Amino acid sequence: MGSPQLAPITQNLEAFNITISEPLGILPKFSITLEGKTVCIDLMVRGPLDFNLLLGRDYVYAMKVVVSTLFRVMYFPHNGNIVTIN
């Protein structure tokens, strides 16, 4: 069906409510662009999803993002500016 090949993974995911989920695999070097800044990360795939995409610690480190869960915003440097995503 044109789905990309996933690399195997043995690590499980643990949610904030302590539930455990077994991922389907890793999508290596997945390119994500946000406000003109592009990074490539190894994306862990889990299914079925209740959401489109969960950007975790790998993405935050790659983008150099500062996340505020209180104000529900992300800040990251790009082209000499600080970009804010609501």
PyMOL Python script that loads the backbone (N, CA, C, O; Angstrom):
from pymol import cmd

cmd.read_pdbstr("""\
ATOM      1  N   MET A   1       0.823  -1.206   0.000  1.00  0.00           N
ATOM      2  CA  MET A   1       0.000   0.000   0.000  1.00  0.00           C
ATOM      3  C   MET A   1       0.856   1.255   0.000  1.00  0.00           C
ATOM      4  O   MET A   1       0.327   2.359   0.126  1.00  0.00           O
ATOM      5  N   GLY A   2       2.152   1.111  -0.137  1.00  0.00           N
ATOM      6  CA  GLY A   2       3.008   2.286  -0.158  1.00  0.00           C
ATOM      7  C   GLY A   2       3.458   2.753   1.206  1.00  0.00           C
ATOM      8  O   GLY A   2       4.014   3.845   1.327  1.00  0.00           O
ATOM      9  N   SER A   3       3.236   1.963   2.230  1.00  0.00           N
ATOM     10  CA  SER A   3       3.669   2.349   3.565  1.00  0.00           C
ATOM     11  C   SER A   3       5.171   2.170   3.687  1.00  0.00           C
ATOM     12  O   SER A   3       5.725   1.207   3.156  1.00  0.00           O
ATOM     13  N   PRO A   4       5.844   3.094   4.384  1.00  0.00           N
ATOM     14  CA  PRO A   4       7.286   2.956   4.546  1.00  0.00           C
ATOM     15  C   PRO A   4       7.631   1.785   5.465  1.00  0.00           C
ATOM     16  O   PRO A   4       6.835   1.414   6.328  1.00  0.00           O
ATOM     17  N   GLN A   5       8.806   1.210   5.280  1.00  0.00           N
ATOM     18  CA  GLN A   5       9.279   0.104   6.105  1.00  0.00           C
ATOM     19  C   GLN A   5       9.686   0.629   7.479  1.00  0.00           C
ATOM     20  O   GLN A   5      10.421   1.612   7.580  1.00  0.00           O
ATOM     21  N   LEU A   6       9.209  -0.026   8.533  1.00  0.00           N
ATOM     22  CA  LEU A   6       9.551   0.361   9.895  1.00  0.00           C
ATOM     23  C   LEU A   6      10.690  -0.510  10.412  1.00  0.00           C
ATOM     24  O   LEU A   6      10.724  -1.716  10.168  1.00  0.00           O
ATOM     25  N   ALA A   7      11.613   0.111  11.122  1.00  0.00           N
ATOM     26  CA  ALA A   7      12.690  -0.630  11.777  1.00  0.00           C
ATOM     27  C   ALA A   7      12.159  -1.190  13.092  1.00  0.00           C
ATOM     28  O   ALA A   7      11.373  -0.524  13.766  1.00  0.00           O
ATOM     29  N   PRO A   8      12.571  -2.399  13.472  1.00  0.00           N
ATOM     30  CA  PRO A   8      12.074  -2.996  14.722  1.00  0.00           C
ATOM     31  C   PRO A   8      12.580  -2.236  15.949  1.00  0.00           C
ATOM     32  O   PRO A   8      13.635  -1.603  15.919  1.00  0.00           O
ATOM     33  N   ILE A   9      11.795  -2.316  17.028  1.00  0.00           N
ATOM     34  CA  ILE A   9      12.163  -1.680  18.301  1.00  0.00           C
ATOM     35  C   ILE A   9      11.674  -2.562  19.440  1.00  0.00           C
ATOM     36  O   ILE A   9      10.617  -3.187  19.347  1.00  0.00           O
ATOM     37  N   THR A  10      12.449  -2.606  20.511  1.00  0.00           N
ATOM     38  CA  THR A  10      12.054  -3.411  21.673  1.00  0.00           C
ATOM     39  C   THR A  10      11.615  -2.543  22.848  1.00  0.00           C
ATOM     40  O   THR A  10      11.117  -3.059  23.848  1.00  0.00           O
ATOM     41  N   GLN A  11      11.794  -1.239  22.735  1.00  0.00           N
ATOM     42  CA  GLN A  11      11.437  -0.306  23.803  1.00  0.00           C
ATOM     43  C   GLN A  11       9.934  -0.047  23.815  1.00  0.00           C
ATOM     44  O   GLN A  11       9.329   0.105  22.753  1.00  0.00           O
ATOM     45  N   ASN A  12       9.322   0.004  24.994  1.00  0.00           N
ATOM     46  CA  ASN A  12       7.908   0.339  25.122  1.00  0.00           C
ATOM     47  C   ASN A  12       7.743   1.804  25.496  1.00  0.00           C
ATOM     48  O   ASN A  12       8.677   2.440  25.985  1.00  0.00           O
ATOM     49  N   LEU A  13       6.548   2.333  25.262  1.00  0.00           N
ATOM     50  CA  LEU A  13       6.218   3.705  25.624  1.00  0.00           C
ATOM     51  C   LEU A  13       5.400   3.709  26.907  1.00  0.00           C
ATOM     52  O   LEU A  13       4.525   2.864  27.097  1.00  0.00           O
ATOM     53  N   GLU A  14       5.686   4.657  27.781  1.00  0.00           N
ATOM     54  CA  GLU A  14       4.913   4.799  29.009  1.00  0.00           C
ATOM     55  C   GLU A  14       4.270   6.177  29.013  1.00  0.00           C
ATOM     56  O   GLU A  14       4.963   7.188  28.899  1.00  0.00           O
ATOM     57  N   ALA A  15       2.936   6.222  29.146  1.00  0.00           N
ATOM     58  CA  ALA A  15       2.193   7.475  29.145  1.00  0.00           C
ATOM     59  C   ALA A  15       2.226   8.111  30.530  1.00  0.00           C
ATOM     60  O   ALA A  15       2.676   7.495  31.496  1.00  0.00           O
ATOM     61  N   PHE A  16       1.746   9.347  30.617  1.00  0.00           N
ATOM     62  CA  PHE A  16       1.697  10.057  31.897  1.00  0.00           C
ATOM     63  C   PHE A  16       0.832   9.326  32.921  1.00  0.00           C
ATOM     64  O   PHE A  16       1.070   9.433  34.124  1.00  0.00           O
ATOM     65  N   ASN A  17      -0.167   8.586  32.449  1.00  0.00           N
ATOM     66  CA  ASN A  17      -1.057   7.864  33.376  1.00  0.00           C
ATOM     67  C   ASN A  17      -0.542   6.450  33.660  1.00  0.00           C
ATOM     68  O   ASN A  17      -1.290   5.619  34.174  1.00  0.00           O
ATOM     69  N   ILE A  18       0.711   6.169  33.337  1.00  0.00           N
ATOM     70  CA  ILE A  18       1.425   4.922  33.623  1.00  0.00           C
ATOM     71  C   ILE A  18       0.984   3.755  32.734  1.00  0.00           C
ATOM     72  O   ILE A  18       1.416   2.628  32.977  1.00  0.00           O
ATOM     73  N   THR A  19       0.154   3.969  31.730  1.00  0.00           N
ATOM     74  CA  THR A  19      -0.204   2.885  30.817  1.00  0.00           C
ATOM     75  C   THR A  19       0.971   2.630  29.862  1.00  0.00           C
ATOM     76  O   THR A  19       1.678   3.555  29.463  1.00  0.00           O
ATOM     77  N   ILE A  20       1.156   1.367  29.510  1.00  0.00           N
ATOM     78  CA  ILE A  20       2.263   0.958  28.641  1.00  0.00           C
ATOM     79  C   ILE A  20       1.714   0.635  27.258  1.00  0.00           C
ATOM     80  O   ILE A  20       0.643   0.044  27.124  1.00  0.00           O
ATOM     81  N   SER A  21       2.455   1.027  26.238  1.00  0.00           N
ATOM     82  CA  SER A  21       2.050   0.767  24.868  1.00  0.00           C
ATOM     83  C   SER A  21       3.264   0.255  24.100  1.00  0.00           C
ATOM     84  O   SER A  21       4.369   0.771  24.265  1.00  0.00           O
ATOM     85  N   GLU A  22       3.060  -0.754  23.266  1.00  0.00           N
ATOM     86  CA  GLU A  22       4.141  -1.325  22.469  1.00  0.00           C
ATOM     87  C   GLU A  22       4.129  -0.688  21.080  1.00  0.00           C
ATOM     88  O   GLU A  22       3.140  -0.823  20.360  1.00  0.00           O
ATOM     89  N   PRO A  23       5.196  -0.001  20.687  1.00  0.00           N
ATOM     90  CA  PRO A  23       5.230   0.641  19.364  1.00  0.00           C
ATOM     91  C   PRO A  23       5.343  -0.390  18.236  1.00  0.00           C
ATOM     92  O   PRO A  23       5.807  -1.511  18.444  1.00  0.00           O
ATOM     93  N   LEU A  24       4.912   0.012  17.053  1.00  0.00           N
ATOM     94  CA  LEU A  24       4.984  -0.849  15.878  1.00  0.00           C
ATOM     95  C   LEU A  24       6.390  -0.877  15.287  1.00  0.00           C
ATOM     96  O   LEU A  24       6.768  -1.852  14.637  1.00  0.00           O
ATOM     97  N   GLY A  25       7.167   0.184  15.509  1.00  0.00           N
ATOM     98  CA  GLY A  25       8.526   0.266  14.987  1.00  0.00           C
ATOM     99  C   GLY A  25       8.991   1.704  14.886  1.00  0.00           C
ATOM    100  O   GLY A  25       8.331   2.625  15.366  1.00  0.00           O
ATOM    101  N   ILE A  26      10.143   1.880  14.252  1.00  0.00           N
ATOM    102  CA  ILE A  26      10.754   3.201  14.071  1.00  0.00           C
ATOM    103  C   ILE A  26      10.742   3.553  12.590  1.00  0.00           C
ATOM    104  O   ILE A  26      11.117   2.737  11.748  1.00  0.00           O
ATOM    105  N   LEU A  27      10.315   4.761  12.278  1.00  0.00           N
ATOM    106  CA  LEU A  27      10.414   5.306  10.925  1.00  0.00           C
ATOM    107  C   LEU A  27      11.694   6.144  10.903  1.00  0.00           C
ATOM    108  O   LEU A  27      11.700   7.268  11.405  1.00  0.00           O
ATOM    109  N   PRO A  28      12.783   5.608  10.326  1.00  0.00           N
ATOM    110  CA  PRO A  28      14.078   6.291  10.436  1.00  0.00           C
ATOM    111  C   PRO A  28      14.159   7.561   9.593  1.00  0.00           C
ATOM    112  O   PRO A  28      13.612   7.645   8.493  1.00  0.00           O
ATOM    113  N   LYS A  29      14.857   8.536  10.146  1.00  0.00           N
ATOM    114  CA  LYS A  29      15.160   9.799   9.466  1.00  0.00           C
ATOM    115  C   LYS A  29      13.923  10.452   8.860  1.00  0.00           C
ATOM    116  O   LYS A  29      13.925  10.846   7.694  1.00  0.00           O
ATOM    117  N   PHE A  30      12.864  10.562   9.666  1.00  0.00           N
ATOM    118  CA  PHE A  30      11.619  11.194   9.237  1.00  0.00           C
ATOM    119  C   PHE A  30      11.799  12.707   9.278  1.00  0.00           C
ATOM    120  O   PHE A  30      12.232  13.247  10.296  1.00  0.00           O
ATOM    121  N   SER A  31      11.481  13.388   8.207  1.00  0.00           N
ATOM    122  CA  SER A  31      11.670  14.827   8.089  1.00  0.00           C
ATOM    123  C   SER A  31      10.414  15.566   8.566  1.00  0.00           C
ATOM    124  O   SER A  31       9.309  15.299   8.096  1.00  0.00           O
ATOM    125  N   ILE A  32      10.603  16.498   9.505  1.00  0.00           N
ATOM    126  CA  ILE A  32       9.497  17.311  10.013  1.00  0.00           C
ATOM    127  C   ILE A  32       9.868  18.777   9.835  1.00  0.00           C
ATOM    128  O   ILE A  32      10.951  19.203  10.236  1.00  0.00           O
ATOM    129  N   THR A  33       8.957  19.551   9.228  1.00  0.00           N
ATOM    130  CA  THR A  33       9.162  20.983   9.030  1.00  0.00           C
ATOM    131  C   THR A  33       8.111  21.754   9.811  1.00  0.00           C
ATOM    132  O   THR A  33       6.917  21.469   9.720  1.00  0.00           O
ATOM    133  N   LEU A  34       8.571  22.739  10.581  1.00  0.00           N
ATOM    134  CA  LEU A  34       7.675  23.583  11.361  1.00  0.00           C
ATOM    135  C   LEU A  34       8.156  25.013  11.243  1.00  0.00           C
ATOM    136  O   LEU A  34       9.283  25.327  11.625  1.00  0.00           O
ATOM    137  N   GLU A  35       7.306  25.887  10.712  1.00  0.00           N
ATOM    138  CA  GLU A  35       7.632  27.301  10.536  1.00  0.00           C
ATOM    139  C   GLU A  35       8.952  27.502   9.798  1.00  0.00           C
ATOM    140  O   GLU A  35       9.734  28.384  10.153  1.00  0.00           O
ATOM    141  N   GLY A  36       9.204  26.685   8.766  1.00  0.00           N
ATOM    142  CA  GLY A  36      10.386  26.843   7.935  1.00  0.00           C
ATOM    143  C   GLY A  36      11.632  26.137   8.436  1.00  0.00           C
ATOM    144  O   GLY A  36      12.633  26.108   7.720  1.00  0.00           O
ATOM    145  N   LYS A  37      11.617  25.569   9.630  1.00  0.00           N
ATOM    146  CA  LYS A  37      12.765  24.842  10.161  1.00  0.00           C
ATOM    147  C   LYS A  37      12.507  23.350  10.005  1.00  0.00           C
ATOM    148  O   LYS A  37      11.458  22.851  10.412  1.00  0.00           O
ATOM    149  N   THR A  38      13.464  22.640   9.418  1.00  0.00           N
ATOM    150  CA  THR A  38      13.323  21.208   9.162  1.00  0.00           C
ATOM    151  C   THR A  38      14.363  20.433   9.953  1.00  0.00           C
ATOM    152  O   THR A  38      15.538  20.800   9.984  1.00  0.00           O
ATOM    153  N   VAL A  39      13.918  19.351  10.595  1.00  0.00           N
ATOM    154  CA  VAL A  39      14.821  18.426  11.287  1.00  0.00           C
ATOM    155  C   VAL A  39      14.444  17.011  10.876  1.00  0.00           C
ATOM    156  O   VAL A  39      13.305  16.752  10.489  1.00  0.00           O
ATOM    157  N   CYS A  40      15.394  16.108  10.961  1.00  0.00           N
ATOM    158  CA  CYS A  40      15.150  14.696  10.699  1.00  0.00           C
ATOM    159  C   CYS A  40      15.344  13.917  11.999  1.00  0.00           C
ATOM    160  O   CYS A  40      16.378  14.038  12.655  1.00  0.00           O
ATOM    161  N   ILE A  41      14.350  13.125  12.362  1.00  0.00           N
ATOM    162  CA  ILE A  41      14.425  12.332  13.583  1.00  0.00           C
ATOM    163  C   ILE A  41      13.958  10.915  13.289  1.00  0.00           C
ATOM    164  O   ILE A  41      13.271  10.663  12.299  1.00  0.00           O
ATOM    165  N   ASP A  42      14.340   9.999  14.163  1.00  0.00           N
ATOM    166  CA  ASP A  42      13.798   8.648  14.108  1.00  0.00           C
ATOM    167  C   ASP A  42      12.463   8.681  14.832  1.00  0.00           C
ATOM    168  O   ASP A  42      12.422   8.889  16.044  1.00  0.00           O
ATOM    169  N   LEU A  43      11.376   8.480  14.111  1.00  0.00           N
ATOM    170  CA  LEU A  43      10.023   8.631  14.643  1.00  0.00           C
ATOM    171  C   LEU A  43       9.467   7.284  15.074  1.00  0.00           C
ATOM    172  O   LEU A  43       9.412   6.347  14.277  1.00  0.00           O
ATOM    173  N   MET A  44       9.055   7.183  16.329  1.00  0.00           N
ATOM    174  CA  MET A  44       8.478   5.952  16.849  1.00  0.00           C
ATOM    175  C   MET A  44       7.003   5.913  16.449  1.00  0.00           C
ATOM    176  O   MET A  44       6.262   6.867  16.689  1.00  0.00           O
ATOM    177  N   VAL A  45       6.581   4.800  15.837  1.00  0.00           N
ATOM    178  CA  VAL A  45       5.212   4.658  15.337  1.00  0.00           C
ATOM    179  C   VAL A  45       4.423   3.752  16.280  1.00  0.00           C
ATOM    180  O   VAL A  45       4.860   2.659  16.640  1.00  0.00           O
ATOM    181  N   ARG A  46       3.265   4.238  16.660  1.00  0.00           N
ATOM    182  CA  ARG A  46       2.368   3.499  17.539  1.00  0.00           C
ATOM    183  C   ARG A  46       0.993   3.530  16.900  1.00  0.00           C
ATOM    184  O   ARG A  46       0.649   4.524  16.260  1.00  0.00           O
ATOM    185  N   GLY A  47       0.209   2.508  17.042  1.00  0.00           N
ATOM    186  CA  GLY A  47      -1.118   2.525  16.450  1.00  0.00           C
ATOM    187  C   GLY A  47      -2.083   1.672  17.246  1.00  0.00           C
ATOM    188  O   GLY A  47      -1.632   0.812  18.003  1.00  0.00           O
ATOM    189  N   PRO A  48      -3.373   1.858  17.118  1.00  0.00           N
ATOM    190  CA  PRO A  48      -4.002   3.006  16.453  1.00  0.00           C
ATOM    191  C   PRO A  48      -3.830   4.272  17.289  1.00  0.00           C
ATOM    192  O   PRO A  48      -3.710   4.206  18.512  1.00  0.00           O
ATOM    193  N   LEU A  49      -3.819   5.417  16.621  1.00  0.00           N
ATOM    194  CA  LEU A  49      -3.572   6.682  17.296  1.00  0.00           C
ATOM    195  C   LEU A  49      -4.865   7.463  17.524  1.00  0.00           C
ATOM    196  O   LEU A  49      -5.769   7.463  16.687  1.00  0.00           O
ATOM    197  N   ASP A  50      -4.928   8.122  18.666  1.00  0.00           N
ATOM    198  CA  ASP A  50      -6.021   9.043  18.952  1.00  0.00           C
ATOM    199  C   ASP A  50      -5.648  10.460  18.531  1.00  0.00           C
ATOM    200  O   ASP A  50      -6.446  11.385  18.681  1.00  0.00           O
ATOM    201  N   PHE A  51      -4.459  10.628  18.015  1.00  0.00           N
ATOM    202  CA  PHE A  51      -3.941  11.942  17.636  1.00  0.00           C
ATOM    203  C   PHE A  51      -3.094  11.761  16.382  1.00  0.00           C
ATOM    204  O   PHE A  51      -2.736  10.637  16.027  1.00  0.00           O
ATOM    205  N   ASN A  52      -2.771  12.875  15.705  1.00  0.00           N
ATOM    206  CA  ASN A  52      -2.016  12.803  14.459  1.00  0.00           C
ATOM    207  C   ASN A  52      -0.551  12.447  14.675  1.00  0.00           C
ATOM    208  O   ASN A  52      -0.016  11.564  14.005  1.00  0.00           O
ATOM    209  N   LEU A  53       0.099  13.141  15.618  1.00  0.00           N
ATOM    210  CA  LEU A  53       1.522  12.936  15.825  1.00  0.00           C
ATOM    211  C   LEU A  53       1.902  13.423  17.207  1.00  0.00           C
ATOM    212  O   LEU A  53       1.489  14.503  17.629  1.00  0.00           O
ATOM    213  N   LEU A  54       2.674  12.642  17.898  1.00  0.00           N
ATOM    214  CA  LEU A  54       3.195  13.038  19.201  1.00  0.00           C
ATOM    215  C   LEU A  54       4.665  13.357  19.039  1.00  0.00           C
ATOM    216  O   LEU A  54       5.474  12.480  18.737  1.00  0.00           O
ATOM    217  N   LEU A  55       5.007  14.624  19.242  1.00  0.00           N
ATOM    218  CA  LEU A  55       6.392  15.040  19.110  1.00  0.00           C
ATOM    219  C   LEU A  55       7.046  14.937  20.480  1.00  0.00           C
ATOM    220  O   LEU A  55       6.728  15.709  21.385  1.00  0.00           O
ATOM    221  N   GLY A  56       7.943  14.000  20.628  1.00  0.00           N
ATOM    222  CA  GLY A  56       8.531  13.730  21.931  1.00  0.00           C
ATOM    223  C   GLY A  56       9.898  14.345  22.112  1.00  0.00           C
ATOM    224  O   GLY A  56      10.264  15.307  21.438  1.00  0.00           O
ATOM    225  N   ARG A  57      10.640  13.775  23.029  1.00  0.00           N
ATOM    226  CA  ARG A  57      11.932  14.304  23.452  1.00  0.00           C
ATOM    227  C   ARG A  57      12.916  14.418  22.292  1.00  0.00           C
ATOM    228  O   ARG A  57      13.640  15.411  22.215  1.00  0.00           O
ATOM    229  N   ASP A  58      12.972  13.432  21.379  1.00  0.00           N
ATOM    230  CA  ASP A  58      13.900  13.503  20.246  1.00  0.00           C
ATOM    231  C   ASP A  58      13.640  14.741  19.391  1.00  0.00           C
ATOM    232  O   ASP A  58      14.579  15.412  18.961  1.00  0.00           O
ATOM    233  N   TYR A  59      12.374  15.040  19.150  1.00  0.00           N
ATOM    234  CA  TYR A  59      12.010  16.206  18.345  1.00  0.00           C
ATOM    235  C   TYR A  59      12.370  17.493  19.074  1.00  0.00           C
ATOM    236  O   TYR A  59      12.911  18.421  18.473  1.00  0.00           O
ATOM    237  N   VAL A  60      12.070  17.550  20.363  1.00  0.00           N
ATOM    238  CA  VAL A  60      12.350  18.746  21.162  1.00  0.00           C
ATOM    239  C   VAL A  60      13.853  19.038  21.146  1.00  0.00           C
ATOM    240  O   VAL A  60      14.253  20.191  20.984  1.00  0.00           O
ATOM    241  N   TYR A  61      14.688  18.006  21.311  1.00  0.00           N
ATOM    242  CA  TYR A  61      16.136  18.195  21.276  1.00  0.00           C
ATOM    243  C   TYR A  61      16.609  18.635  19.895  1.00  0.00           C
ATOM    244  O   TYR A  61      17.429  19.547  19.785  1.00  0.00           O
ATOM    245  N   ALA A  62      16.104  18.002  18.846  1.00  0.00           N
ATOM    246  CA  ALA A  62      16.539  18.331  17.480  1.00  0.00           C
ATOM    247  C   ALA A  62      16.170  19.760  17.095  1.00  0.00           C
ATOM    248  O   ALA A  62      16.954  20.450  16.443  1.00  0.00           O
ATOM    249  N   MET A  63      14.983  20.206  17.493  1.00  0.00           N
ATOM    250  CA  MET A  63      14.519  21.562  17.157  1.00  0.00           C
ATOM    251  C   MET A  63      15.055  22.617  18.114  1.00  0.00           C
ATOM    252  O   MET A  63      14.961  23.813  17.836  1.00  0.00           O
ATOM    253  N   LYS A  64      15.624  22.176  19.256  1.00  0.00           N
ATOM    254  CA  LYS A  64      16.055  23.092  20.321  1.00  0.00           C
ATOM    255  C   LYS A  64      14.857  23.884  20.847  1.00  0.00           C
ATOM    256  O   LYS A  64      14.923  25.097  21.046  1.00  0.00           O
ATOM    257  N   VAL A  65      13.764  23.157  21.064  1.00  0.00           N
ATOM    258  CA  VAL A  65      12.493  23.737  21.480  1.00  0.00           C
ATOM    259  C   VAL A  65      12.432  23.901  22.989  1.00  0.00           C
ATOM    260  O   VAL A  65      12.941  23.069  23.739  1.00  0.00           O
ATOM    261  N   VAL A  66      11.802  24.989  23.425  1.00  0.00           N
ATOM    262  CA  VAL A  66      11.401  25.158  24.818  1.00  0.00           C
ATOM    263  C   VAL A  66       9.882  25.022  24.824  1.00  0.00           C
ATOM    264  O   VAL A  66       9.183  25.768  24.138  1.00  0.00           O
ATOM    265  N   VAL A  67       9.376  24.066  25.601  1.00  0.00           N
ATOM    266  CA  VAL A  67       7.936  23.785  25.630  1.00  0.00           C
ATOM    267  C   VAL A  67       7.348  24.281  26.942  1.00  0.00           C
ATOM    268  O   VAL A  67       7.907  24.042  28.013  1.00  0.00           O
ATOM    269  N   SER A  68       6.211  24.976  26.850  1.00  0.00           N
ATOM    270  CA  SER A  68       5.459  25.368  28.037  1.00  0.00           C
ATOM    271  C   SER A  68       4.114  24.659  27.992  1.00  0.00           C
ATOM    272  O   SER A  68       3.239  25.021  27.204  1.00  0.00           O
ATOM    273  N   THR A  69       3.950  23.639  28.849  1.00  0.00           N
ATOM    274  CA  THR A  69       2.660  22.952  28.909  1.00  0.00           C
ATOM    275  C   THR A  69       1.627  23.818  29.610  1.00  0.00           C
ATOM    276  O   THR A  69       0.430  23.685  29.354  1.00  0.00           O
ATOM    277  N   LEU A  70       2.077  24.707  30.496  1.00  0.00           N
ATOM    278  CA  LEU A  70       1.160  25.620  31.182  1.00  0.00           C
ATOM    279  C   LEU A  70       0.488  26.569  30.190  1.00  0.00           C
ATOM    280  O   LEU A  70      -0.729  26.749  30.221  1.00  0.00           O
ATOM    281  N   PHE A  71       1.293  27.176  29.307  1.00  0.00           N
ATOM    282  CA  PHE A  71       0.756  28.143  28.342  1.00  0.00           C
ATOM    283  C   PHE A  71       0.461  27.515  26.984  1.00  0.00           C
ATOM    284  O   PHE A  71      -0.048  28.187  26.087  1.00  0.00           O
ATOM    285  N   ARG A  72       0.780  26.216  26.826  1.00  0.00           N
ATOM    286  CA  ARG A  72       0.516  25.453  25.609  1.00  0.00           C
ATOM    287  C   ARG A  72       1.158  26.090  24.378  1.00  0.00           C
ATOM    288  O   ARG A  72       0.511  26.268  23.347  1.00  0.00           O
ATOM    289  N   VAL A  73       2.440  26.429  24.505  1.00  0.00           N
ATOM    290  CA  VAL A  73       3.210  27.003  23.400  1.00  0.00           C
ATOM    291  C   VAL A  73       4.573  26.334  23.324  1.00  0.00           C
ATOM    292  O   VAL A  73       5.047  25.727  24.284  1.00  0.00           O
ATOM    293  N   MET A  74       5.195  26.465  22.142  1.00  0.00           N
ATOM    294  CA  MET A  74       6.570  26.031  21.930  1.00  0.00           C
ATOM    295  C   MET A  74       7.344  27.223  21.385  1.00  0.00           C
ATOM    296  O   MET A  74       6.817  28.018  20.607  1.00  0.00           O
ATOM    297  N   TYR A  75       8.602  27.334  21.806  1.00  0.00           N
ATOM    298  CA  TYR A  75       9.500  28.366  21.307  1.00  0.00           C
ATOM    299  C   TYR A  75      10.750  27.673  20.779  1.00  0.00           C
ATOM    300  O   TYR A  75      11.273  26.752  21.408  1.00  0.00           O
ATOM    301  N   PHE A  76      11.231  28.129  19.605  1.00  0.00           N
ATOM    302  CA  PHE A  76      12.490  27.583  19.099  1.00  0.00           C
ATOM    303  C   PHE A  76      13.205  28.621  18.243  1.00  0.00           C
ATOM    304  O   PHE A  76      12.566  29.473  17.626  1.00  0.00           O
ATOM    305  N   PRO A  77      14.552  28.546  18.208  1.00  0.00           N
ATOM    306  CA  PRO A  77      15.324  29.492  17.403  1.00  0.00           C
ATOM    307  C   PRO A  77      15.311  29.087  15.931  1.00  0.00           C
ATOM    308  O   PRO A  77      15.409  27.907  15.593  1.00  0.00           O
ATOM    309  N   HIS A  78      15.187  30.098  15.060  1.00  0.00           N
ATOM    310  CA  HIS A  78      15.245  29.849  13.618  1.00  0.00           C
ATOM    311  C   HIS A  78      15.597  31.146  12.898  1.00  0.00           C
ATOM    312  O   HIS A  78      14.921  32.162  13.065  1.00  0.00           O
ATOM    313  N   ASN A  79      16.647  31.104  12.106  1.00  0.00           N
ATOM    314  CA  ASN A  79      17.110  32.270  11.322  1.00  0.00           C
ATOM    315  C   ASN A  79      17.308  33.515  12.181  1.00  0.00           C
ATOM    316  O   ASN A  79      16.925  34.614  11.780  1.00  0.00           O
ATOM    317  N   GLY A  80      17.901  33.349  13.355  1.00  0.00           N
ATOM    318  CA  GLY A  80      18.195  34.492  14.222  1.00  0.00           C
ATOM    319  C   GLY A  80      17.015  35.025  15.001  1.00  0.00           C
ATOM    320  O   GLY A  80      17.149  36.033  15.695  1.00  0.00           O
ATOM    321  N   ASN A  81      15.866  34.383  14.910  1.00  0.00           N
ATOM    322  CA  ASN A  81      14.672  34.800  15.644  1.00  0.00           C
ATOM    323  C   ASN A  81      14.199  33.680  16.551  1.00  0.00           C
ATOM    324  O   ASN A  81      14.645  32.540  16.424  1.00  0.00           O
ATOM    325  N   ILE A  82      13.285  34.007  17.475  1.00  0.00           N
ATOM    326  CA  ILE A  82      12.616  33.016  18.289  1.00  0.00           C
ATOM    327  C   ILE A  82      11.199  32.861  17.734  1.00  0.00           C
ATOM    328  O   ILE A  82      10.422  33.817  17.721  1.00  0.00           O
ATOM    329  N   VAL A  83      10.868  31.647  17.275  1.00  0.00           N
ATOM    330  CA  VAL A  83       9.558  31.367  16.701  1.00  0.00           C
ATOM    331  C   VAL A  83       8.658  30.826  17.813  1.00  0.00           C
ATOM    332  O   VAL A  83       9.076  29.978  18.603  1.00  0.00           O
ATOM    333  N   THR A  84       7.422  31.322  17.867  1.00  0.00           N
ATOM    334  CA  THR A  84       6.433  30.867  18.854  1.00  0.00           C
ATOM    335  C   THR A  84       5.331  30.125  18.136  1.00  0.00           C
ATOM    336  O   THR A  84       4.767  30.631  17.166  1.00  0.00           O
ATOM    337  N   ILE A  85       5.014  28.915  18.608  1.00  0.00           N
ATOM    338  CA  ILE A  85       3.918  28.116  18.060  1.00  0.00           C
ATOM    339  C   ILE A  85       2.874  27.934  19.150  1.00  0.00           C
ATOM    340  O   ILE A  85       3.167  27.387  20.213  1.00  0.00           O
ATOM    341  N   ASN A  86       1.650  28.394  18.884  1.00  0.00           N
ATOM    342  CA  ASN A  86       0.545  28.229  19.840  1.00  0.00           C
ATOM    343  C   ASN A  86      -0.150  26.928  19.627  1.00  0.00           C
ATOM    344  O   ASN A  86      -1.105  26.615  20.338  1.00  0.00           O
TER     345      ASN A  86
END
""", "prot")
cmd.dss("prot")
cmd.show_as("cartoon", "prot")
cmd.util.cbc("prot")
cmd.orient("prot")
